[in-house]
Amino acid sequence: MLKHLYIKNFTLIDELDIELHEGFSVITGETGAGKSIILGAIALLLGQRSDSKTLKQGADKCVIEASFDLSRYGMDDFFAENDIENDPEDCIIRRELTASGKSRAFINDTPVQLSMLKELGERLVDVHSQHQNLLLNKQDFQLGVVDIIADDATALSQYQQTFRQCQNIKKELDELQENIERNRQNLDFLQFQCDELTQAALVEGEQEELEQRSETMSHSEEIKSALYETDNALGAEQTGVVSALHSSMSALKGISRVFPAVDELSQRLESCYIEVKDISQDVSRYLEDVDFDPSELDAVNNRLDRLYDLEKKYHVETVEELIAKRDGIRQQLNGIENSDESLAELQQHLDTLLKQASKEADALTKLRIKSARQIEADMLSKLVPLGMPAVRFSVQISSEQLGPSGQDKVSFLFSANASTPLQPIAQVASGGEIARVMLSLKAMISGAVKLPTIIFDEIDTGVSGKMAEKMAEMMKDMGSHGRQVVSITHLPQIAALGTHHYKVEKKETPQGTTSSMKALTGDERVLEIAQMLSGSDVSAAAIQNAKELLKMK
């Protein structure tokens, strides 16, 4: 239930701070006084996209804030799922707009995305404006009404899950068929590529090894010269480093007995001798092994050229990528060979899911047919007292292909007279009749959905007199079951039945035009209803008539 509404710097409103109450409340005011502005502020609070033009001229920031009592509506799950602190008796939502176009939203002082604010708003307030009467011409709205009364959310959710699986498998099947067809058209080319890469006998790491061998063989003379020079310097019998180190080591050992100080030097020299001798032997072995055959270099370079050509052709940079390309093509070829089997498996899966979806859709249809009969009876019980003694209202359910909501097409058929055949309601009902039908539908739906607040914006269009009074009684009854119902009205018969009465008025001030809203009590309310009855020149009869109307509430 909406307990408190605060608006600051919104279009013509400087500041509005007002308490609201449970039950049936009415809002009145002259055309253009600003009732739609208040509704616009509430719409923004419930997640509608903002526009910097809605700020009051000259203001830097607009603030719209409302507090709700949700203690009887079981919304703890929303706050838990979104990690928002929750006081069920005082839920505060706030929207801030700046002149620069920035917008911020808060739930219980927690900053939230606009989508989350909208999600919560849809569970807090239902604003029924005149344009919503057009919903009667929308098949999905009519189906939605049937589903609400059927209380089939679990069955519908299960069907929709199965239907989505059907759609996904159907998409997968279509894509597989397209891929198979495309691959079959390219079968010869794919086979050629596979043969070419297979015949190349690709080996991981081969390219790096060949490049190193090519580099080595390309510098064969330089390598031989360096090895020969090093071998001669180290291993020559008389002048080589190894021979010199051996002679020096022997000389030091010869004097170590009489000159012990050289003992350590002798050991160090021996270590050097051993290491240099090993190096000399390795160099000699390399020199013996290095024998570069020009034909071998040609073979290595030819192999490298082949690998480079393949990499360029297949737009890759390594042999490993060529191998992956080859394996991928093999997989495509295997897929073509096994395509019929894959298609059959997917088709079988799809057929199974379609049977399940059809079964679940049938179950939905049964629930909806039962709901349709209940709606017909309920609507007649509400419409007859609203001045339609011969009214007929029928919910027609016909079959169509499986879709996101099942297999049912719903049409509301209507006739206000016994002699007029039933036809789609939007084609035959007058404005006043549509208003009464929509109110009856809202009253019926409100009994099935726990919605804290319902706001009717001039739902009384095309209605007057006794019928307006009956509509007011229906709205008052809706508000008597722990719900808050607010009606914005121009009819005194409806205004008089409100438990609480608010007036919106516009004033011209030195600073410009402003709109305000206040609660009416006592004589203020009598005067307002009298003005609604007789206009600006309020007569004594109008005053008395207003008092009589107020006694009926």
C-alpha positions as CSV (number, residue, x, y, z in Angstrom):
1,M,0.0,0.0,0.0
2,L,1.3,3.5,-0.9
3,K,1.5,5.3,2.4
4,H,3.3,8.5,1.5
5,L,4.2,10.4,-1.7
6,Y,6.8,13.2,-2.0
7,I,7.5,15.1,-5.2
8,K,9.8,18.0,-5.6
9,N,10.6,20.1,-8.7
10,F,8.6,18.0,-11.1
11,T,7.1,19.9,-14.1
12,L,4.6,22.3,-12.4
13,I,5.0,20.9,-8.9
14,D,7.2,22.8,-6.5
15,E,6.8,20.4,-3.6
16,L,4.1,17.9,-2.7
17,D,4.2,16.0,0.5
18,I,1.1,13.9,1.2
19,E,-0.1,10.9,3.1
20,L,-2.3,8.2,1.5
21,H,-4.5,5.6,3.0
22,E,-5.8,2.1,2.7
23,G,-9.3,1.6,1.1
24,F,-10.9,3.6,-1.6
25,S,-9.6,7.1,-2.3
26,V,-10.5,9.6,-5.0
27,I,-8.6,12.4,-6.6
28,T,-10.5,15.3,-8.3
29,G,-9.6,18.6,-9.9
30,E,-10.3,20.6,-13.0
31,T,-9.0,19.5,-16.4
32,G,-5.4,20.6,-16.7
33,A,-5.0,21.1,-12.9
34,G,-2.1,18.6,-12.8
35,K,-3.6,15.2,-12.1
36,S,-1.7,13.7,-15.0
37,I,1.5,15.2,-13.7
38,I,1.1,13.3,-10.5
39,L,0.5,10.1,-12.4
40,G,3.6,10.9,-14.5
41,A,5.7,11.2,-11.3
42,I,4.4,7.9,-10.1
43,A,5.2,6.3,-13.4
44,L,8.8,7.6,-13.2
45,L,8.9,6.2,-9.6
46,L,7.8,2.8,-11.0
47,G,10.6,2.6,-13.6
48,Q,9.5,4.6,-16.6
49,R,12.4,6.2,-18.5
50,S,13.1,9.8,-17.6
51,D,13.3,13.1,-19.6
52,S,15.2,16.1,-18.3
53,K,12.2,18.2,-19.6
54,T,10.2,16.9,-16.7
55,L,12.2,19.0,-14.2
56,K,10.6,22.2,-13.1
57,Q,12.1,25.1,-15.0
58,G,15.1,26.5,-13.2
59,A,15.6,23.5,-10.9
60,D,18.8,21.5,-10.7
61,K,17.3,18.3,-9.4
62,C,13.9,16.5,-9.2
63,V,13.1,14.0,-6.4
64,I,10.2,11.6,-6.3
65,E,9.9,9.4,-3.3
66,A,7.2,7.0,-2.0
67,S,6.9,4.7,1.0
68,F,4.9,1.5,0.9
69,D,3.6,-0.9,3.5
70,L,4.2,-4.4,2.0
71,S,3.7,-6.4,5.2
72,R,0.7,-8.3,3.8
73,Y,1.9,-9.0,0.3
74,G,4.8,-11.5,0.6
75,M,7.5,-9.7,-1.3
76,D,10.4,-10.8,0.9
77,D,11.8,-13.0,-1.9
78,F,12.4,-9.9,-4.1
79,F,14.6,-8.2,-1.5
80,A,16.4,-11.4,-0.6
81,E,17.2,-12.3,-4.3
82,N,18.5,-8.7,-4.9
83,D,20.4,-8.4,-1.6
84,I,18.4,-5.3,-0.5
85,E,17.6,-4.5,3.1
86,N,13.9,-5.0,3.7
87,D,11.5,-3.4,6.2
88,P,8.1,-4.7,5.0
89,E,6.2,-2.0,6.8
90,D,8.2,0.8,5.4
91,C,9.7,0.2,1.9
92,I,11.0,3.4,0.4
93,I,11.7,3.9,-3.3
94,R,13.2,7.1,-4.7
95,R,14.0,8.5,-8.1
96,E,16.3,11.5,-8.7
97,L,16.6,13.3,-12.0
98,T,19.1,16.1,-12.7
99,A,19.0,18.9,-15.3
100,S,22.0,17.3,-17.0
101,G,19.8,14.3,-17.8
102,K,21.3,11.9,-15.2
103,S,18.9,9.6,-13.3
104,R,19.4,7.6,-10.2
105,A,17.1,5.1,-8.5
106,F,17.0,3.7,-5.0
107,I,15.2,1.0,-3.1
108,N,15.6,1.4,0.7
109,D,18.6,3.7,0.0
110,T,20.3,1.0,-2.1
111,P,21.2,2.3,-5.6
112,V,19.6,0.0,-8.2
113,Q,19.3,-0.3,-12.0
114,L,16.1,1.1,-13.5
115,S,15.1,-2.4,-14.6
116,M,15.1,-3.6,-11.0
117,L,13.0,-0.5,-10.0
118,K,10.5,-1.4,-12.7
119,E,10.4,-5.1,-11.7
120,L,9.4,-4.0,-8.1
121,G,7.1,-1.3,-9.4
122,E,5.1,-3.8,-11.4
123,R,4.4,-5.6,-8.1
124,L,3.5,-2.5,-6.2
125,V,1.1,-0.4,-8.3
126,D,-1.2,-1.0,-11.3
127,V,-2.0,2.3,-13.0
128,H,-5.1,1.9,-15.3
129,S,-5.3,4.9,-17.7
130,Q,-7.7,5.4,-20.5
131,H,-5.3,4.1,-23.2
132,Q,-5.3,0.8,-21.4
133,N,-8.9,0.2,-22.6
134,L,-7.2,-0.5,-25.9
135,L,-5.8,-3.6,-24.4
136,L,-9.2,-5.2,-24.9
137,N,-8.2,-5.5,-28.5
138,K,-4.9,-7.3,-27.7
139,Q,-5.0,-11.1,-27.8
140,D,-2.1,-11.4,-25.4
141,F,-3.9,-9.3,-22.8
142,Q,-7.0,-11.4,-23.0
143,L,-4.9,-14.6,-22.7
144,G,-3.1,-13.0,-19.7
145,V,-6.5,-12.4,-18.0
146,V,-7.5,-16.1,-18.5
147,D,-4.1,-17.3,-17.2
148,I,-4.3,-15.1,-14.1
149,I,-7.8,-16.5,-13.2
150,A,-6.6,-20.0,-14.1
151,D,-3.7,-19.6,-11.7
152,D,-1.7,-21.7,-14.2
153,A,1.7,-20.0,-13.7
154,T,3.4,-23.3,-12.8
155,A,1.9,-25.2,-15.8
156,L,2.7,-22.3,-18.1
157,S,6.3,-22.0,-16.9
158,Q,6.8,-25.8,-17.4
159,Y,5.3,-25.5,-21.0
160,Q,7.4,-22.5,-21.8
161,Q,10.6,-24.3,-20.7
162,T,9.8,-27.2,-22.9
163,F,8.8,-24.9,-25.8
164,R,12.2,-23.1,-25.5
165,Q,14.0,-26.4,-25.6
166,C,12.0,-27.2,-28.8
167,Q,13.1,-23.9,-30.3
168,N,16.7,-24.5,-29.4
169,I,16.8,-28.0,-30.8
170,K,15.0,-26.8,-33.9
171,K,17.6,-24.1,-34.4
172,E,20.4,-26.6,-33.8
173,L,18.8,-28.9,-36.4
174,D,18.4,-26.2,-39.0
175,E,22.1,-25.1,-38.5
176,L,23.3,-28.7,-38.8
177,Q,21.3,-29.1,-42.0
178,E,22.8,-25.9,-43.4
179,N,26.3,-26.9,-42.4
180,I,25.9,-30.4,-43.9
181,E,24.5,-29.0,-47.1
182,R,27.4,-26.5,-47.3
183,N,30.0,-29.1,-46.5
184,R,28.5,-31.5,-49.1
185,Q,28.8,-28.8,-51.8
186,N,32.5,-28.5,-50.7
187,L,33.1,-32.2,-50.3
188,D,35.6,-32.5,-53.1
189,F,37.5,-29.4,-52.0
190,L,37.6,-30.6,-48.4
191,Q,38.8,-34.0,-49.4
192,F,41.6,-32.4,-51.5
193,Q,42.7,-30.3,-48.6
194,C,42.7,-33.3,-46.3
195,D,44.7,-35.3,-48.7
196,E,47.2,-32.5,-49.2
197,L,47.8,-32.0,-45.5
198,T,47.9,-35.7,-44.8
199,Q,50.5,-36.3,-47.6
200,A,52.6,-33.5,-46.1
201,A,53.3,-35.8,-43.2
202,L,53.3,-33.0,-40.7
203,V,55.2,-33.4,-37.5
204,E,55.1,-31.1,-34.5
205,G,58.3,-29.2,-33.9
206,E,59.6,-30.2,-37.3
207,Q,59.8,-26.6,-38.7
208,E,61.9,-25.3,-35.8
209,E,64.4,-28.2,-36.2
210,L,64.7,-27.8,-39.9
211,E,65.2,-24.0,-39.6
212,Q,68.0,-24.7,-37.2
213,R,69.6,-27.2,-39.5
214,S,69.3,-24.9,-42.5
215,E,70.9,-22.1,-40.5
216,T,73.8,-24.4,-39.5
217,M,74.4,-25.8,-43.0
218,S,74.3,-22.4,-44.6
219,H,77.4,-21.4,-42.5
220,S,79.3,-24.6,-43.0
221,E,82.6,-23.0,-44.1
222,E,82.6,-20.6,-41.2
223,I,81.8,-23.4,-38.7
224,K,84.6,-25.7,-40.2
225,S,87.1,-22.9,-40.0
226,A,86.4,-22.1,-36.5
227,L,86.4,-25.7,-35.3
228,Y,89.7,-26.3,-37.2
229,E,91.3,-23.3,-35.7
230,T,90.1,-24.2,-32.2
231,D,91.2,-27.8,-32.6
232,N,94.7,-26.8,-33.7
233,A,95.1,-24.3,-30.8
234,L,94.0,-26.7,-28.2
235,G,95.2,-30.1,-29.4
236,A,98.5,-29.6,-31.4
237,E,101.1,-32.0,-30.0
238,Q,103.9,-29.5,-29.4
239,T,102.2,-26.1,-29.4
240,G,98.6,-26.9,-28.3
241,V,97.1,-25.6,-25.1
242,V,96.4,-29.1,-23.8
243,S,100.1,-30.1,-24.2
244,A,101.3,-26.8,-22.5
245,L,98.9,-27.3,-19.6
246,H,100.1,-30.9,-19.2
247,S,103.8,-29.8,-19.2
248,S,103.1,-27.0,-16.7
249,M,101.2,-29.4,-14.4
250,S,104.0,-31.9,-14.5
251,A,106.6,-29.2,-13.7
252,L,104.7,-28.0,-10.6
253,K,104.2,-31.5,-9.3
254,G,108.0,-32.1,-9.7
255,I,108.8,-29.2,-7.3
256,S,105.9,-29.7,-4.9
257,R,108.0,-31.9,-2.6
258,V,110.7,-29.2,-2.1
259,F,108.3,-26.3,-2.6
260,P,104.9,-27.2,-1.0
261,A,103.4,-23.8,-1.7
262,V,102.8,-24.8,-5.4
263,D,100.7,-27.8,-4.4
264,E,97.4,-25.9,-4.6
265,L,98.4,-24.4,-7.9
266,S,99.2,-27.8,-9.2
267,Q,95.7,-29.0,-8.3
268,R,94.0,-26.0,-9.9
269,L,96.1,-26.5,-13.0
270,E,95.2,-30.1,-13.2
271,S,91.5,-29.2,-13.1
272,C,92.0,-26.7,-16.0
273,Y,93.9,-29.4,-17.9
274,I,91.1,-31.9,-17.5
275,E,88.4,-29.4,-18.6
276,V,90.4,-28.1,-21.6
277,K,91.3,-31.6,-22.7
278,D,87.6,-32.5,-22.7
279,I,86.8,-29.4,-24.7
280,S,89.6,-30.3,-27.2
281,Q,88.2,-33.8,-27.6
282,D,84.7,-32.4,-28.2
283,V,85.9,-30.0,-30.8
284,S,87.8,-32.8,-32.5
285,R,84.7,-34.9,-32.6
286,Y,82.6,-32.0,-34.0
287,L,85.3,-31.5,-36.6
288,E,85.1,-35.1,-37.6
289,D,81.3,-35.1,-37.7
290,V,80.8,-31.9,-39.6
291,D,80.5,-32.9,-43.1
292,F,78.0,-30.7,-45.0
293,D,76.4,-32.2,-48.1
294,P,74.9,-29.5,-50.4
295,S,72.2,-31.9,-51.4
296,E,71.1,-32.3,-47.8
297,L,70.8,-28.5,-47.5
298,D,68.7,-28.4,-50.6
299,A,66.4,-31.1,-49.2
300,V,66.0,-29.2,-45.9
301,N,65.3,-25.9,-47.6
302,N,62.8,-27.7,-50.0
303,R,61.0,-29.1,-47.0
304,L,60.9,-25.7,-45.3
305,D,59.6,-24.1,-48.5
306,R,56.8,-26.7,-48.6
307,L,55.8,-26.0,-45.0
308,Y,55.9,-22.2,-45.6
309,D,53.7,-22.6,-48.7
310,L,51.1,-24.7,-46.8
311,E,51.1,-22.2,-44.0
312,K,50.5,-19.3,-46.4
313,K,47.8,-21.2,-48.2
314,Y,45.9,-22.1,-45.1
315,H,46.5,-18.7,-43.4
316,V,48.4,-20.1,-40.4
317,E,51.9,-19.5,-39.0
318,T,53.0,-22.9,-37.6
319,V,53.0,-26.5,-38.4
320,E,51.0,-27.1,-35.2
321,E,48.2,-24.9,-36.7
322,L,48.4,-26.9,-40.0
323,I,47.9,-30.1,-38.0
324,A,44.9,-28.6,-36.3
325,K,43.6,-27.5,-39.7
326,R,44.0,-31.0,-41.0
327,D,42.3,-32.6,-38.0
328,G,39.4,-30.1,-38.3
329,I,38.9,-31.0,-42.0
330,R,38.9,-34.7,-41.1
331,Q,36.3,-34.0,-38.5
332,Q,34.2,-32.2,-41.1
333,L,34.5,-35.1,-43.5
334,N,33.6,-37.5,-40.7
335,G,30.6,-35.3,-39.9
336,I,29.4,-35.5,-43.5
337,E,29.8,-39.3,-43.4
338,N,27.8,-39.4,-40.2
339,S,25.4,-36.6,-41.0
340,D,22.3,-38.7,-41.6
341,E,22.8,-40.3,-38.2
342,S,23.2,-36.9,-36.4
343,L,20.2,-35.5,-38.2
344,A,18.1,-38.5,-37.2
345,E,19.2,-38.2,-33.5
346,L,18.3,-34.5,-33.4
347,Q,15.0,-35.0,-35.2
348,Q,14.1,-37.7,-32.7
349,H,14.9,-35.5,-29.8
350,L,12.8,-32.7,-31.3
351,D,9.9,-35.0,-31.9
352,T,10.0,-36.2,-28.3
353,L,10.1,-32.6,-27.0
354,L,7.2,-31.6,-29.3
355,K,5.1,-34.4,-28.0
356,Q,5.9,-33.3,-24.5
357,A,5.1,-29.6,-25.3
358,S,1.8,-30.7,-27.0
359,K,0.9,-32.7,-23.9
360,E,1.7,-29.7,-21.6
361,A,-0.2,-27.4,-23.9
362,D,-3.3,-29.6,-23.7
363,A,-3.1,-29.4,-19.9
364,L,-2.9,-25.6,-20.2
365,T,-5.9,-25.6,-22.5
366,K,-8.0,-27.5,-20.0
367,L,-7.1,-25.1,-17.2
368,R,-7.9,-22.1,-19.5
369,I,-11.3,-23.5,-20.5
370,K,-12.2,-23.9,-16.9
371,S,-11.0,-20.4,-16.2
372,A,-13.0,-19.1,-19.2
373,R,-16.2,-20.4,-17.8
374,Q,-15.4,-18.8,-14.4
375,I,-14.6,-15.5,-16.1
376,E,-17.9,-15.5,-18.0
377,A,-19.9,-16.1,-14.8
378,D,-17.9,-13.5,-12.8
379,M,-18.1,-10.9,-15.5
380,L,-21.9,-11.3,-15.9
381,S,-22.3,-10.9,-12.1
382,K,-20.4,-7.6,-12.3
383,L,-21.7,-6.2,-15.5
384,V,-25.5,-6.7,-14.9
385,P,-25.5,-4.4,-11.9
386,L,-23.6,-1.8,-14.0
387,G,-26.7,-1.2,-16.2
388,M,-26.3,-4.1,-18.6
389,P,-29.2,-6.4,-17.8
390,A,-29.0,-8.3,-21.1
391,V,-25.3,-8.4,-21.4
392,R,-23.5,-11.4,-22.7
393,F,-19.8,-12.0,-22.3
394,S,-18.0,-15.0,-23.7
395,V,-14.4,-16.2,-23.6
396,Q,-13.7,-18.0,-26.9
397,I,-10.7,-20.3,-26.9
398,S,-9.6,-21.6,-30.3
399,S,-6.5,-23.7,-31.2
400,E,-3.5,-22.6,-33.1
401,Q,0.1,-23.8,-33.6
402,L,2.3,-24.2,-30.6
403,G,3.7,-20.9,-29.6
404,P,5.4,-19.2,-26.6
405,S,2.2,-19.2,-24.6
406,G,0.7,-22.5,-25.7
407,Q,-1.7,-23.5,-28.4
408,D,-4.7,-21.2,-27.4
409,K,-6.0,-18.1,-29.0
410,V,-8.3,-16.2,-26.7
411,S,-11.0,-13.7,-27.8
412,F,-13.4,-11.8,-25.5
413,L,-16.8,-11.7,-27.2
414,F,-19.4,-9.2,-26.1
415,S,-23.0,-8.2,-26.7
416,A,-24.9,-5.6,-24.6
417,N,-28.3,-6.6,-26.1
418,A,-30.0,-9.9,-26.4
419,S,-30.7,-9.3,-30.1
420,T,-27.1,-8.5,-31.0
421,P,-24.8,-11.4,-31.8
422,L,-21.6,-11.9,-29.8
423,Q,-18.6,-10.1,-31.5
424,P,-15.1,-9.2,-30.4
425,I,-15.5,-6.7,-27.7
426,A,-13.3,-3.9,-29.1
427,Q,-15.4,-3.9,-32.3
428,V,-18.8,-3.5,-30.8
429,A,-18.6,-2.0,-27.2
430,S,-19.1,1.7,-26.7
431,G,-16.7,3.8,-24.6
432,G,-18.9,3.6,-21.6
433,E,-19.4,-0.1,-22.0
434,I,-15.6,-0.7,-22.4
435,A,-15.0,1.4,-19.2
436,R,-17.4,-0.9,-17.3
437,V,-15.9,-4.1,-18.8
438,M,-12.4,-3.0,-17.9
439,L,-13.4,-2.1,-14.3
440,S,-15.1,-5.5,-14.0
441,L,-12.0,-7.2,-15.3
442,K,-9.7,-5.3,-12.9
443,A,-12.0,-6.1,-10.0
444,M,-11.9,-9.8,-11.0
445,I,-8.1,-9.8,-11.5
446,S,-7.5,-7.9,-8.2
447,G,-9.1,-10.8,-6.4
448,A,-6.6,-13.2,-7.9
449,V,-3.5,-11.1,-7.7
450,K,-2.0,-9.6,-4.6
451,L,-1.4,-6.1,-5.9
452,P,-1.1,-3.5,-3.1
453,T,-2.3,-0.4,-5.0
454,I,-4.5,0.1,-8.0
455,I,-5.0,3.5,-9.6
456,F,-7.8,4.2,-12.0
457,D,-7.3,7.3,-14.2
458,E,-10.7,8.4,-15.4
459,I,-12.0,4.9,-15.9
460,D,-15.5,6.5,-15.7
461,T,-15.2,7.9,-19.2
462,G,-18.6,7.7,-21.0
463,V,-20.4,6.8,-17.8
464,S,-22.7,9.0,-15.6
465,G,-25.4,9.0,-13.1
466,K,-26.5,5.7,-11.5
467,M,-23.9,3.7,-13.4
468,A,-21.1,5.9,-12.0
469,E,-22.4,5.2,-8.6
470,K,-22.3,1.5,-9.2
471,M,-18.8,1.7,-10.5
472,A,-17.8,3.6,-7.4
473,E,-19.3,0.9,-5.3
474,M,-17.3,-1.7,-7.1
475,M,-14.0,0.2,-6.6
476,K,-14.9,0.7,-3.0
477,D,-15.5,-3.0,-2.6
478,M,-12.1,-3.7,-4.2
479,G,-10.5,-1.4,-1.6
480,S,-12.2,-3.1,1.3
481,H,-10.1,-6.3,1.1
482,G,-6.8,-5.0,2.4
483,R,-6.1,-3.2,-0.9
484,Q,-5.6,0.4,-1.8
485,V,-7.7,1.7,-4.7
486,V,-7.4,5.3,-6.0
487,S,-9.7,6.8,-8.6
488,I,-9.0,10.0,-10.5
489,T,-12.4,11.1,-11.5
490,H,-14.6,14.0,-12.8
491,L,-17.8,12.4,-11.6
492,P,-19.3,13.5,-8.2
493,Q,-21.0,10.1,-7.7
494,I,-17.6,8.5,-7.6
495,A,-15.9,11.2,-5.7
496,A,-18.5,11.1,-3.0
497,L,-18.0,7.4,-2.3
498,G,-14.2,7.7,-1.6
499,T,-13.2,7.1,2.0
500,H,-10.5,9.7,1.4
501,H,-10.7,12.7,-1.0
502,Y,-7.8,14.6,-2.5
503,K,-7.9,17.6,-4.8
504,V,-5.4,18.7,-7.4
505,E,-5.4,22.4,-8.3
506,K,-3.3,24.8,-10.4
507,K,-2.4,28.3,-9.3
508,E,-0.7,31.2,-11.0
509,T,2.1,32.7,-8.8
510,P,4.7,35.4,-9.4
511,Q,7.2,32.6,-10.0
512,G,4.9,30.9,-12.5
513,T,2.2,28.2,-12.7
514,T,2.2,25.5,-9.9
515,S,0.2,22.4,-9.2
516,S,-0.6,21.1,-5.7
517,M,-2.6,18.4,-4.1
518,K,-4.3,18.3,-0.7
519,A,-6.6,16.2,1.3
520,L,-10.2,17.4,1.6
521,T,-12.3,17.1,4.8
522,G,-15.6,18.3,6.0
523,D,-17.0,21.4,4.3
524,E,-14.1,21.4,1.8
525,R,-15.2,18.1,0.4
526,V,-18.9,19.2,0.3
527,L,-17.9,22.3,-1.7
528,E,-15.7,20.3,-4.1
529,I,-18.5,17.8,-4.9
530,A,-21.0,20.6,-5.2
531,Q,-18.8,22.3,-7.8
532,M,-18.5,19.0,-9.6
533,L,-22.3,18.9,-9.7
534,S,-23.1,22.5,-10.7
535,G,-19.9,24.2,-11.8
536,S,-18.1,27.2,-10.4
537,D,-21.4,28.9,-9.3
538,V,-22.3,26.6,-6.4
539,S,-26.0,26.7,-5.5
540,A,-27.6,25.7,-2.3
541,A,-29.2,22.8,-4.0
542,A,-25.8,21.6,-5.2
543,I,-24.5,21.9,-1.6
544,Q,-27.5,19.8,-0.4
545,N,-27.1,17.3,-3.2
546,A,-23.4,17.0,-2.3
547,K,-24.2,16.3,1.3
548,E,-26.7,13.6,0.3
549,L,-24.1,12.0,-1.9
550,L,-21.6,11.9,0.9
551,K,-24.1,10.3,3.3
552,M,-24.2,7.3,0.9
553,K,-20.5,6.4,1.3
